[in-house]
């Protein structure tokens, strides 16, 4: 397709809203009614028998991690166009164990031979740690339940996860069954699970029940079925049943789901023998909020996947939930200290990329291109460094409070090089930060602004991001490596006395003349400026700053000089093994730039 002045790339199906404005729409909102068929999707609001009047969940705060239950190997695997083979499953299982997951759904063994074989290999090769409970998923059909129990034969401990849909739409359209028939199916299936478990004498078994489509099931019916199943399984504090309440297709705002969870939490008969679990999907993009509010409403456990893989828009992202707690000073009880390594393993297993804007793990989530953001981040990081020095506390233990960065990228195994990146939107603070982090060059304020202008012109011309190496090359071209210098400092000897500093130098001018100079000042740089008029070069030293470079950046010293010459100000920079040489090189650089102009 050719992109021309007619903008033929614009979507042709757009119908610009031109309908009436809303009855209560304020004058400052000019939006018009659209032609979208929104009336087809009208919801009834709260799905509970009556509107809650005494909600508990809005008064609570998250204070601890729930029980995390990974369903990557089952629910996540079901959503892949290319389901995992044994190697991919094994790599992902090993990762989950290393991260600290204790509740891992390892498959749907009645669905495929691959899932069945993987569960068997875990058991037969004794690869399940003593404190990890594997769970296996089964629909409410006797022959599939039987196959599921065959898969876990010989396991030290396991949980059988029984699931079937309960909502009216599914009863009518999918099953063609009444509510009583669905309840009877649940009872028959739960009883069959209990009978099979009674024969599995070598395995410590627990049960999980999911009334799938819970969030769109009549609440009274969902509660009735849940109480029936947990009673049949004799749920008790010493052998709790996991009751999992999925928002199978997310249809409402998170607060509605929270109300439903609190209603169940209050109404369950054997609450002290139930691990109340939630399984939010992300159809509305609010699964994280739904999960967090559900915990406030009484949930003990969250099922989800790393980075949110799952059907349609996915399951809730357990990484986001856990690191949200971490960012509030709460132990997530999972380890994300190598988040890029975790991502690589998950991407290998799922054969799916991770969005660069995915919370915490995306390539760009800790990155600022905007000049104002970069400046704030650079100052915040500098403040952390100062506090570490002032308090004598290791930098990694200083309380974190940096603008635009909710967590320290280094705590997740990230380097600071990715935090500030430079393009045409960047400012002096960002450019200076990159040079300091990558090369140890701490530019003075005026030089930052001057060099940032050069960088912005280059970025505009390139139309692309500039790397730290690009910046270093540009800095060297502008301030360090003049192609044909108008002034070359060939040799210098500094003599310090109590009253002043004397300099004896040999310089070579641009015309090739070699001259011996002498000067006096309150330092080597001032003495050098005092000596230069003998070579026909005049000016004043405006400012001089310098700092050491650590060994990681090559060692030695960097210096920056500002000279006033020819009615203008000129910056120069120098790098050398000792501070005097660096200062003299910086002055030479500044005069070279002045003479070249």
PEQUIPE-V770549 format. One record per residue. N is the residue number from 1. SS is DSSP state (hx for helix, st for strand, lp for the rest). OMEGA is omega in degrees with one decimal (* if undefined). Layout:
n=N ss=SS omega=OMEGA
n=N ss=SS omega=OMEGA
This chain:
n=1 ss=lp omega=178.8
n=2 ss=lp omega=177.7
n=3 ss=lp omega=-177.4
n=4 ss=lp omega=-177.2
n=5 ss=lp omega=179.8
n=6 ss=lp omega=179.0
n=7 ss=lp omega=-176.8
n=8 ss=lp omega=-179.8
n=9 ss=lp omega=-176.2
n=10 ss=lp omega=178.5
n=11 ss=lp omega=-175.4
n=12 ss=lp omega=-176.2
n=13 ss=lp omega=-177.9
n=14 ss=lp omega=174.4
n=15 ss=lp omega=-175.7
n=16 ss=lp omega=-179.4
n=17 ss=lp omega=-179.5
n=18 ss=lp omega=-178.6
n=19 ss=st omega=-178.8
n=20 ss=lp omega=174.6
n=21 ss=lp omega=-180.0
n=22 ss=lp omega=-176.4
n=23 ss=lp omega=-177.6
n=24 ss=lp omega=-176.0
n=25 ss=lp omega=-177.7
n=26 ss=lp omega=-175.1
n=27 ss=lp omega=-175.5
n=28 ss=lp omega=177.0
n=29 ss=lp omega=-175.3
n=30 ss=lp omega=-176.9
n=31 ss=lp omega=-178.1
n=32 ss=lp omega=178.1
n=33 ss=st omega=-178.4
n=34 ss=lp omega=176.7
n=35 ss=lp omega=179.3
n=36 ss=lp omega=-176.5
n=37 ss=lp omega=-173.5
n=38 ss=hx omega=-178.0
n=39 ss=hx omega=179.8
n=40 ss=hx omega=-169.1
n=41 ss=hx omega=-176.8
n=42 ss=lp omega=178.7
n=43 ss=lp omega=-175.6
n=44 ss=lp omega=-177.1
n=45 ss=lp omega=-179.0
n=46 ss=lp omega=179.4
n=47 ss=lp omega=-177.9
n=48 ss=lp omega=-179.4
n=49 ss=lp omega=176.2
n=50 ss=lp omega=-178.2
n=51 ss=lp omega=179.1
n=52 ss=lp omega=178.7
n=53 ss=lp omega=-179.2
n=54 ss=lp omega=178.6
n=55 ss=lp omega=175.8
n=56 ss=lp omega=-169.7
n=57 ss=hx omega=-179.6
n=58 ss=hx omega=-178.5
n=59 ss=hx omega=-173.8
n=60 ss=lp omega=175.3
n=61 ss=lp omega=175.7
n=62 ss=lp omega=-176.3
n=63 ss=lp omega=-179.2
n=64 ss=lp omega=179.1
n=65 ss=lp omega=170.7
n=66 ss=lp omega=170.2
n=67 ss=st omega=-179.9
n=68 ss=st omega=178.2
n=69 ss=st omega=179.1
n=70 ss=st omega=173.3
n=71 ss=lp omega=179.5
n=72 ss=hx omega=-172.7
n=73 ss=hx omega=176.6
n=74 ss=hx omega=-176.9
n=75 ss=hx omega=178.0
n=76 ss=hx omega=-179.0
n=77 ss=hx omega=179.8
n=78 ss=hx omega=-174.9
n=79 ss=lp omega=-175.5
n=80 ss=lp omega=175.0
n=81 ss=lp omega=174.8
n=82 ss=lp omega=-177.1
n=83 ss=lp omega=-175.5
n=84 ss=lp omega=168.2
n=85 ss=lp omega=-175.0
n=86 ss=hx omega=-179.0
n=87 ss=hx omega=-179.5
n=88 ss=hx omega=178.2
n=89 ss=hx omega=-177.3
n=90 ss=hx omega=179.1
n=91 ss=hx omega=-178.4
n=92 ss=hx omega=177.5
n=93 ss=hx omega=179.8
n=94 ss=hx omega=177.8
n=95 ss=hx omega=-178.1
n=96 ss=hx omega=178.8
n=97 ss=hx omega=-178.7
n=98 ss=hx omega=-179.6
n=99 ss=hx omega=177.7
n=100 ss=lp omega=176.8
n=101 ss=lp omega=178.6
n=102 ss=lp omega=-176.9
n=103 ss=st omega=-172.8
n=104 ss=st omega=174.2
n=105 ss=st omega=-168.9
n=106 ss=st omega=176.4
n=107 ss=st omega=-179.1
n=108 ss=lp omega=-165.8
n=109 ss=lp omega=178.4
n=110 ss=lp omega=-176.1
n=111 ss=lp omega=-176.5
n=112 ss=lp omega=177.5
n=113 ss=hx omega=179.3
n=114 ss=hx omega=178.5
n=115 ss=hx omega=-180.0
n=116 ss=hx omega=-177.8
n=117 ss=hx omega=-179.4
n=118 ss=hx omega=178.5
n=119 ss=hx omega=179.2
n=120 ss=hx omega=-178.0
n=121 ss=hx omega=177.4
n=122 ss=hx omega=-176.9
n=123 ss=hx omega=-174.8
n=124 ss=hx omega=178.8
n=125 ss=lp omega=177.2
n=126 ss=lp omega=-176.0
n=127 ss=lp omega=-178.1
n=128 ss=lp omega=179.2
n=129 ss=lp omega=-175.8
n=130 ss=lp omega=-176.7
n=131 ss=lp omega=179.1
n=132 ss=lp omega=175.2
n=133 ss=st omega=173.7
n=134 ss=st omega=173.8
n=135 ss=st omega=179.5
n=136 ss=st omega=-171.9
n=137 ss=st omega=175.2
n=138 ss=st omega=169.8
n=139 ss=st omega=-175.3
n=140 ss=lp omega=177.0
n=141 ss=lp omega=-172.8
n=142 ss=hx omega=-176.3
n=143 ss=hx omega=178.3
n=144 ss=hx omega=174.3
n=145 ss=hx omega=179.0
n=146 ss=hx omega=-179.7
n=147 ss=hx omega=178.6
n=148 ss=hx omega=178.6
n=149 ss=hx omega=174.2
n=150 ss=hx omega=-177.5
n=151 ss=hx omega=-174.4
n=152 ss=lp omega=-179.7
n=153 ss=lp omega=177.8
n=154 ss=lp omega=177.9
n=155 ss=lp omega=177.6
n=156 ss=lp omega=178.4
n=157 ss=st omega=-179.6
n=158 ss=st omega=176.3
n=159 ss=st omega=177.4
n=160 ss=st omega=-174.0
n=161 ss=st omega=179.4
n=162 ss=st omega=-175.0
n=163 ss=st omega=168.9
n=164 ss=st omega=-178.1
n=165 ss=st omega=-176.9
n=166 ss=lp omega=-172.7
n=167 ss=lp omega=-178.1
n=168 ss=hx omega=-178.2
n=169 ss=hx omega=179.8
n=170 ss=hx omega=178.0
n=171 ss=hx omega=-175.8
n=172 ss=hx omega=-169.3
n=173 ss=hx omega=-174.0
n=174 ss=hx omega=-174.6
n=175 ss=hx omega=-171.8
n=176 ss=lp omega=-176.1
n=177 ss=lp omega=174.9
n=178 ss=lp omega=177.1
n=179 ss=hx omega=179.5
n=180 ss=hx omega=179.9
n=181 ss=hx omega=178.0
n=182 ss=hx omega=178.1
n=183 ss=hx omega=178.8
n=184 ss=hx omega=176.8
n=185 ss=hx omega=178.8
n=186 ss=hx omega=-179.0
n=187 ss=hx omega=-179.6
n=188 ss=hx omega=-176.7
n=189 ss=hx omega=179.4
n=190 ss=hx omega=178.1
n=191 ss=hx omega=178.9
n=192 ss=hx omega=176.3
n=193 ss=hx omega=-178.9
n=194 ss=hx omega=179.7
n=195 ss=hx omega=179.4
n=196 ss=hx omega=-179.1
n=197 ss=hx omega=-178.8
n=198 ss=hx omega=179.4
n=199 ss=hx omega=-177.5
n=200 ss=lp omega=-168.8
n=201 ss=lp omega=-177.7
n=202 ss=lp omega=-173.0
n=203 ss=lp omega=172.7
n=204 ss=st omega=-171.2
n=205 ss=st omega=169.6
n=206 ss=st omega=-173.3
n=207 ss=st omega=172.3
n=208 ss=st omega=178.3
n=209 ss=st omega=177.1
n=210 ss=st omega=166.4
n=211 ss=st omega=-176.6
n=212 ss=st omega=-174.2
n=213 ss=lp omega=-180.0
n=214 ss=hx omega=-171.1
n=215 ss=hx omega=176.3
n=216 ss=hx omega=173.9
n=217 ss=lp omega=174.9
n=218 ss=lp omega=-173.8
n=219 ss=hx omega=-179.9
n=220 ss=hx omega=-179.4
n=221 ss=hx omega=179.1
n=222 ss=hx omega=-179.9
n=223 ss=hx omega=-179.4
n=224 ss=hx omega=-179.3
n=225 ss=hx omega=-179.4
n=226 ss=hx omega=179.6
n=227 ss=hx omega=-179.9
n=228 ss=hx omega=-177.0
n=229 ss=hx omega=-178.2
n=230 ss=hx omega=175.2
n=231 ss=hx omega=179.5
n=232 ss=hx omega=178.9
n=233 ss=lp omega=176.3
n=234 ss=lp omega=179.4
n=235 ss=lp omega=-178.8
n=236 ss=st omega=-178.1
n=237 ss=lp omega=-178.3
n=238 ss=lp omega=174.9
n=239 ss=st omega=-172.7
n=240 ss=lp omega=173.2
n=241 ss=st omega=174.4
n=242 ss=st omega=175.8
n=243 ss=st omega=-174.0
n=244 ss=st omega=-174.5
n=245 ss=st omega=-173.7
n=246 ss=st omega=159.7
n=247 ss=st omega=-170.7
n=248 ss=lp omega=170.1
n=249 ss=lp omega=-175.2
n=250 ss=lp omega=-174.3
n=251 ss=lp omega=-173.2
n=252 ss=lp omega=175.7
n=253 ss=lp omega=-176.5
n=254 ss=hx omega=-177.6
n=255 ss=hx omega=177.1
n=256 ss=hx omega=177.6
n=257 ss=hx omega=177.9
n=258 ss=hx omega=176.8
n=259 ss=hx omega=-179.7
n=260 ss=hx omega=-179.7
n=261 ss=hx omega=179.4
n=262 ss=hx omega=178.8
n=263 ss=hx omega=177.3
n=264 ss=hx omega=179.5
n=265 ss=hx omega=-179.4
n=266 ss=hx omega=-170.9
n=267 ss=hx omega=-176.3
n=268 ss=lp omega=-176.6
n=269 ss=lp omega=-173.1
n=270 ss=lp omega=-172.0
n=271 ss=hx omega=-178.4
n=272 ss=hx omega=176.9
n=273 ss=hx omega=-176.1
n=274 ss=st omega=167.2
n=275 ss=st omega=-175.1
n=276 ss=st omega=-172.7
n=277 ss=st omega=175.7
n=278 ss=st omega=-177.1
n=279 ss=st omega=-176.1
n=280 ss=st omega=168.4
n=281 ss=st omega=-164.9
n=282 ss=lp omega=-175.8
n=283 ss=lp omega=178.5
n=284 ss=lp omega=-177.7
n=285 ss=lp omega=-176.8
n=286 ss=lp omega=-177.4
n=287 ss=hx omega=179.8
n=288 ss=hx omega=178.0
n=289 ss=hx omega=179.5
n=290 ss=hx omega=-179.6
n=291 ss=hx omega=-178.9
n=292 ss=hx omega=179.0
n=293 ss=hx omega=178.3
n=294 ss=hx omega=176.6
n=295 ss=hx omega=175.8
n=296 ss=hx omega=-176.9
n=297 ss=lp omega=175.4
n=298 ss=lp omega=-179.4
n=299 ss=lp omega=-179.4
n=300 ss=lp omega=-166.9
n=301 ss=st omega=178.0
n=302 ss=st omega=171.8
n=303 ss=st omega=177.8
n=304 ss=st omega=-179.0
n=305 ss=st omega=174.5
n=306 ss=hx omega=177.6
n=307 ss=hx omega=163.8
n=308 ss=hx omega=177.9
n=309 ss=lp omega=178.3
n=310 ss=lp omega=-179.1
n=311 ss=lp omega=178.4
n=312 ss=lp omega=179.6
n=313 ss=lp omega=170.3
n=314 ss=lp omega=173.4
n=315 ss=st omega=174.1
n=316 ss=lp omega=-178.6
n=317 ss=st omega=-179.8
n=318 ss=hx omega=177.8
n=319 ss=hx omega=178.7
n=320 ss=hx omega=-179.8
n=321 ss=hx omega=-177.2
n=322 ss=hx omega=-178.0
n=323 ss=hx omega=169.1
n=324 ss=hx omega=175.6
n=325 ss=hx omega=-179.9
n=326 ss=hx omega=-178.1
n=327 ss=lp omega=176.8
n=328 ss=lp omega=179.2
n=329 ss=lp omega=-179.9
n=330 ss=lp omega=179.9
n=331 ss=lp omega=-179.8
n=332 ss=lp omega=-178.0
n=333 ss=lp omega=169.9
n=334 ss=lp omega=-177.7
n=335 ss=lp omega=178.1
n=336 ss=lp omega=-173.8
n=337 ss=lp omega=170.8
n=338 ss=lp omega=-171.5
n=339 ss=hx omega=177.6
n=340 ss=hx omega=175.5
n=341 ss=hx omega=175.6
n=342 ss=hx omega=-179.1
n=343 ss=hx omega=-179.0
n=344 ss=hx omega=179.3
n=345 ss=hx omega=-179.9
n=346 ss=hx omega=178.5
n=347 ss=hx omega=175.7
n=348 ss=hx omega=-177.4
n=349 ss=hx omega=-175.1
n=350 ss=hx omega=-174.7
n=351 ss=lp omega=179.3
n=352 ss=lp omega=177.3
n=353 ss=lp omega=174.5
n=354 ss=lp omega=-179.0
n=355 ss=lp omega=177.4
n=356 ss=lp omega=177.6
n=357 ss=lp omega=178.7
n=358 ss=lp omega=-177.3
n=359 ss=lp omega=173.8
n=360 ss=lp omega=-170.2
n=361 ss=lp omega=-177.8
n=362 ss=lp omega=-177.6
n=363 ss=lp omega=-172.3
n=364 ss=lp omega=-171.4
n=365 ss=lp omega=177.0
n=366 ss=lp omega=-171.0
n=367 ss=lp omega=174.6
n=368 ss=st omega=172.4
n=369 ss=lp omega=-178.3
n=370 ss=lp omega=-178.2
n=371 ss=hx omega=-178.9
n=372 ss=hx omega=178.1
n=373 ss=hx omega=-178.9
n=374 ss=hx omega=-179.2
n=375 ss=hx omega=-179.7
n=376 ss=hx omega=179.4
n=377 ss=hx omega=-179.3
n=378 ss=hx omega=179.0
n=379 ss=hx omega=178.2
n=380 ss=hx omega=177.6
n=381 ss=hx omega=177.7
n=382 ss=hx omega=179.0
n=383 ss=hx omega=176.2
n=384 ss=hx omega=179.1
n=385 ss=hx omega=179.8
n=386 ss=hx omega=-179.1
n=387 ss=hx omega=178.0
n=388 ss=hx omega=-179.9
n=389 ss=hx omega=-176.5
n=390 ss=hx omega=-175.6
n=391 ss=hx omega=-177.2
n=392 ss=lp omega=179.9
n=393 ss=lp omega=176.7
n=394 ss=lp omega=-174.8
n=395 ss=hx omega=-178.2
n=396 ss=hx omega=178.7
n=397 ss=hx omega=178.8
n=398 ss=lp omega=177.2
n=399 ss=lp omega=-171.6
n=400 ss=lp omega=176.4
n=401 ss=lp omega=-175.8
n=402 ss=st omega=179.7
n=403 ss=lp omega=174.2
n=404 ss=lp omega=178.6
n=405 ss=st omega=-178.0
n=406 ss=lp omega=175.4
n=407 ss=lp omega=176.5
n=408 ss=lp omega=-180.0
n=409 ss=hx omega=-179.6
n=410 ss=hx omega=176.8
n=411 ss=hx omega=177.5
n=412 ss=hx omega=178.4
n=413 ss=lp omega=-179.3
n=414 ss=lp omega=175.1
n=415 ss=lp omega=179.8
n=416 ss=hx omega=-179.9
n=417 ss=hx omega=-177.9
n=418 ss=hx omega=-173.7
n=419 ss=lp omega=-179.3
n=420 ss=st omega=179.1
n=421 ss=lp omega=-164.8
n=422 ss=st omega=167.7
n=423 ss=lp omega=-174.3
n=424 ss=lp omega=179.3
n=425 ss=lp omega=-172.0
n=426 ss=lp omega=-179.6
n=427 ss=lp omega=-175.8
n=428 ss=hx omega=-179.5
n=429 ss=hx omega=179.8
n=430 ss=hx omega=179.0
n=431 ss=hx omega=-179.5
n=432 ss=hx omega=-179.7
n=433 ss=hx omega=-178.9
n=434 ss=hx omega=179.5
n=435 ss=hx omega=-179.3
n=436 ss=hx omega=-177.2
n=437 ss=hx omega=-174.3
n=438 ss=hx omega=-172.6
n=439 ss=hx omega=177.3
n=440 ss=lp omega=-176.7
n=441 ss=lp omega=-177.5
n=442 ss=lp omega=-173.3
n=443 ss=lp omega=173.1
n=444 ss=lp omega=-171.0
n=445 ss=hx omega=-177.5
n=446 ss=hx omega=178.9
n=447 ss=hx omega=176.0
n=448 ss=hx omega=-177.9
n=449 ss=hx omega=-178.6
n=450 ss=hx omega=-177.1
n=451 ss=hx omega=178.6
n=452 ss=hx omega=176.7
n=453 ss=hx omega=177.1
n=454 ss=hx omega=-179.1
n=455 ss=hx omega=-178.1
n=456 ss=hx omega=177.5
n=457 ss=hx omega=179.1
n=458 ss=hx omega=179.6
n=459 ss=hx omega=176.8
n=460 ss=hx omega=-178.3
n=461 ss=hx omega=-178.1
n=462 ss=hx omega=-176.7
n=463 ss=lp omega=-176.0
n=464 ss=lp omega=178.1
n=465 ss=lp omega=175.6
n=466 ss=st omega=-179.6
n=467 ss=lp omega=175.9
n=468 ss=hx omega=177.6
n=469 ss=hx omega=176.8
n=470 ss=hx omega=-179.2
n=471 ss=hx omega=-179.9
n=472 ss=hx omega=178.4
n=473 ss=hx omega=179.5
n=474 ss=hx omega=179.4
n=475 ss=hx omega=179.7
n=476 ss=hx omega=179.9
n=477 ss=hx omega=-174.5
n=478 ss=hx omega=-168.5
n=479 ss=hx omega=-172.0
n=480 ss=hx omega=-168.5
n=481 ss=lp omega=177.7
n=482 ss=lp omega=-176.7
n=483 ss=lp omega=177.9
n=484 ss=lp omega=-172.9
n=485 ss=lp omega=176.1
n=486 ss=lp omega=179.4
n=487 ss=st omega=178.9
n=488 ss=st omega=176.0
n=489 ss=st omega=-174.8
n=490 ss=st omega=-177.5
n=491 ss=st omega=179.3
n=492 ss=st omega=176.5
n=493 ss=st omega=-178.1
n=494 ss=st omega=178.9
n=495 ss=st omega=-178.4
n=496 ss=st omega=173.2
n=497 ss=lp omega=-175.5
n=498 ss=lp omega=-173.5
n=499 ss=lp omega=-174.2
n=500 ss=lp omega=175.0
n=501 ss=st omega=179.1
n=502 ss=st omega=-179.2
n=503 ss=st omega=171.1
n=504 ss=st omega=-172.7
n=505 ss=st omega=171.8
n=506 ss=st omega=-178.8
n=507 ss=st omega=174.6
n=508 ss=st omega=178.8
n=509 ss=st omega=179.8
n=510 ss=lp omega=179.7
n=511 ss=lp omega=177.1
n=512 ss=lp omega=-178.9
n=513 ss=lp omega=177.9
n=514 ss=st omega=-173.2
n=515 ss=st omega=172.5
n=516 ss=st omega=-174.5
n=517 ss=st omega=172.7
n=518 ss=st omega=177.2
n=519 ss=st omega=-178.4
n=520 ss=st omega=177.3
n=521 ss=st omega=-178.9
n=522 ss=lp omega=176.0
n=523 ss=lp omega=-178.1
n=524 ss=hx omega=-178.2
n=525 ss=hx omega=179.2
n=526 ss=hx omega=178.1
n=527 ss=hx omega=178.4
n=528 ss=hx omega=178.1
n=529 ss=hx omega=177.5
n=530 ss=hx omega=-176.8
n=531 ss=hx omega=-170.2
n=532 ss=hx omega=178.7
n=533 ss=hx omega=177.8
n=534 ss=hx omega=176.0
n=535 ss=hx omega=179.9
n=536 ss=lp omega=-178.2
n=537 ss=lp omega=-178.9
n=538 ss=lp omega=178.3
n=539 ss=lp omega=179.4
n=540 ss=st omega=175.3
n=541 ss=st omega=-178.1
n=542 ss=st omega=179.3
n=543 ss=st omega=177.6
n=544 ss=st omega=175.9
n=545 ss=st omega=178.7
n=546 ss=st omega=177.6
n=547 ss=st omega=176.1
n=548 ss=st omega=172.4
n=549 ss=lp omega=-179.1
n=550 ss=lp omega=-175.5
n=551 ss=hx omega=179.1
n=552 ss=hx omega=179.7
n=553 ss=hx omega=173.0
n=554 ss=lp omega=-179.4
n=555 ss=lp omega=-178.3
n=556 ss=lp omega=-175.2
n=557 ss=st omega=172.3
n=558 ss=st omega=178.0
n=559 ss=st omega=-179.1
n=560 ss=st omega=-177.4
n=561 ss=st omega=171.6
n=562 ss=st omega=176.5
n=563 ss=st omega=175.9
n=564 ss=st omega=-177.2
n=565 ss=st omega=177.9
n=566 ss=lp omega=178.2
n=567 ss=lp omega=-179.4
n=568 ss=st omega=176.9
n=569 ss=st omega=-177.5
n=570 ss=st omega=176.3
n=571 ss=st omega=172.5
n=572 ss=st omega=-179.2
n=573 ss=st omega=178.7
n=574 ss=st omega=175.5
n=575 ss=st omega=-177.7
n=576 ss=st omega=-176.7
n=577 ss=lp omega=179.3
n=578 ss=lp omega=-173.6
n=579 ss=hx omega=179.7
n=580 ss=hx omega=-179.7
n=581 ss=hx omega=179.0
n=582 ss=hx omega=179.5
n=583 ss=hx omega=180.0
n=584 ss=hx omega=176.9
n=585 ss=hx omega=179.3
n=586 ss=hx omega=177.8
n=587 ss=hx omega=177.6
n=588 ss=hx omega=179.2
n=589 ss=hx omega=-178.2
n=590 ss=hx omega=-179.9
n=591 ss=hx omega=175.6
n=592 ss=hx omega=179.6
n=593 ss=hx omega=178.4
n=594 ss=hx omega=-178.2
n=595 ss=hx omega=-179.2
n=596 ss=hx omega=-178.4
n=597 ss=lp omega=*
